[in-house]
Amino acid sequence: MGLEQHFPIWDKLTPHEQALLLSAAILRKAPKGTLLHSGSADCVGLFVMSSGQLRAFILSDEGRELTLYRLFERDVCLFSASCLLQSVQFDIIIEAEKDSELWIIPSDVYKKLMEHSVEISNFTNELMALRFSEVMWLIEQVMWKSFDKRLAAFLLDESILNGDSTLHITHEKIASHMGTAREVVTRMLRYFQSEDMLALSRGTIKLTNQRRLRELAE
């Protein structure tokens, strides 16, 4: 499927705007682990997801990561074109969590469309509001929710995302998602195991009692 099947408001655009996007958009394949965007100074362009999974995260001065949100099919990433947001600069890093395919709409082309299209301008504002809401929700979770509840929710979300109760993920990777140290994750996972909520083995976590994890997360 082409860009017209994946750009959320395609049907609201004029034929001229559609043609401009089609002529400018670049289809890119991003193998798992590919770094696609590395901060506010890196104004690549707007990402429109075709397939796969991207992860947007921030990095502390100490090198600790915190996942802000993920991108899936038909999702659009605005912060990869951060130079469009004049007074808003985010040092967000975006990497491919799975083998992915996406269109990149150059920043100058998208900026031109924003200036002349009410539909594009409104869509951009809505998208920015959505992302800020997601980030604010995450901040509330980090500040006010205990780590055991956050970890239980993360494990359940990963299980749903991958369609499997056995997660192939390292403690280090979980720590990167959650903005904490690997030792903290390991200690809490071992506690969950002692409470028969999951079983640990090398590189895998099997959720053995999702009901209890759900009760804890809620």
N, C-alpha and C positions, 0 to 999 in steps of 0.2 A: 504494500500500500504506500501511496505517496504522501507528500506533505499535506495535501488537501484533506486526507483522512485523519490527520493527527493534530493539526492546528485547531485549537478549540473553537474559535469564532470564524472559521473559514467562510461559512455561508453568509456571514454578515458583511464581508468585504466586497468592494467593487471589483469588477474584472481587472481593472488597471492595478489595484493593490495586490490581487491574487497573482497577476503576471509578474509583478515586481518581486514578490516573495519567491516565486518559483525560479526566477532567473538568478536570484542572489543566494538562495539557500544552498548550503554544501552538506551533502550526506557523508557522515563519518562513522566508521566502525571503531569502537573503543574496547579492546580486549580487557578482561578483568585486571584491575590494578592500574589502569591508565590514569594519569593525572591530567584532568581536562581544564582546570582553572585553579590558579594559585594565589588569589588575593585581589584586593581592590585595584592594584596597578595593572592587573591582567584583564583587559576588557575584550574578551574573545568574541562575544556576541550572544544572542539569545539561543538557548538550547531548547529544542523541541524533541521530546523522546519518541522514538519509534518502537524500540524494544530494549529489554535488559533492565538494569537497575543502577542508578547513580546514588552516591552519598555526598551530602553537603555537610561539612564540619568546620569547626574553628580550632585553632591551635594556640595554646597558652605559651607564655614566654619560657616556661619550663618544659615545653614539648608535649604537654598533655592534650589529648584530643577530646572533643565533645561533638557527637553527631547532632545536627540541627534538624535535618529532615532528609527524606529520600525521594527519589524521582523514579516514576515508572512510566509505562506506555501512555502517551498523550499528555504527560505532564510537561510544563514549561518552566525553565529556570531563568529567572530575571537577573539574579545576582551575578551570573556569568557575563552580563553586559552592564557591569556596575557603573561604568562611566555615563550611562544614561540617567542615573540617579544623582543629580548634581550635588545635593547637600547630604547624601546618604552614602557612606563608604563602609563596606564590610569586607574584612579580610577573611572571606569564606573560601575554603578549598573544596574542590569537587573532584571526586574520583569515581571510576567505574567499579562498582561492587561485583558486577557480573558482566560477562561479555555483552556489550550494548551497541546499539545503532541509534544515531541521532542526527537531526538536522541542526546546523549552525547558521543562524541568520545574522550576518555582519551587523555590528553595532550602528554603523553610520546609516545603513539601509533601514533598520528598525527605527532609528531616531527620526528619519525623514517621514516614515509612516505615522509615527506618533504625532508629529507636528501637523499633519494634514488629515488624519482620520480620527473622528470622534470615537468610532468603535474600538480602534486600536488603543487610543488613549484611555478610554474607560476600562478596557480589558487589563491594561498595564496597571492601572490604579487598583483594580480588584485583586490582581495577582500579588501586588506588593502588600496589600492589606492582609491577604491570606497568609503570606509567608511571615509577616510580622506577628500575626496571631499565633502561628505555630511556634515561633521563637519565644514569645511571651509565655505560652503554655509550658514550654520546656523549662524556662527560668523558674516558673512557679513550682514545677515538679522538683527541680534541683534544690530550691530553697526550702520548701515546706514539706516535702514528702520524704519519709525515711528511706534509706538505701535498700532495705530488704523489700519494701513495697515496689520501689522502682525496678529492682532487679527481677522480681517475680513478673511484673508487667512486661518487661523487656523480653524475657524468655518466652512468655505466652505469645507475644507479638511475632517473635522470630518463628515460632512453631506454625502460626497461621500463615506467615509470609512464605514459608518454605513447604507448607503442606505436609509436615512430618513432625512427630513428637521427639525424634532424635535429631539434635542440632549438631552440625559439624562446625564447631566454632571454638576458638581458643579463649582462655581466660584473658589474654592480652588484648584480643580483639573486642571482647565485651567491655573491657576497661576503656578502650579507645572510644567506643560508642557512648559510654556513660560519663566520661570525663573524670575518671578516678584511677587509682593505682591497681595494678594487677593483683597485688597481695590482698587488697580489700575485696575484690571479686572472688578470689580463691577462698578466702575465709568464709564469705557468705554462702558460696556454693557448697562448701563442706558442711555448713550448718544445715542447709536445705537437704543435703543428702542424709544427714543424721536424723532428720525429721521425716525421712522416706518420701520426700517430694520429688526427688530426682536421683539419678544414678550417674556417677562420673566415671569416665574412662579417658584414655589419652586422645585428646582432640575432639571428643564428643561429650554431649550432655543429653541424657535421655530423661524426658519429663515423665515420671511414673505416676504422679498424682496431680493432674492439672486442676482438679477441683480445689484442692488446698492452695495451690499457687494462685488461683483466681480469687479465692477468698482473701488471701493475703494482699494481693494487688489492689483489691477494692476497699 
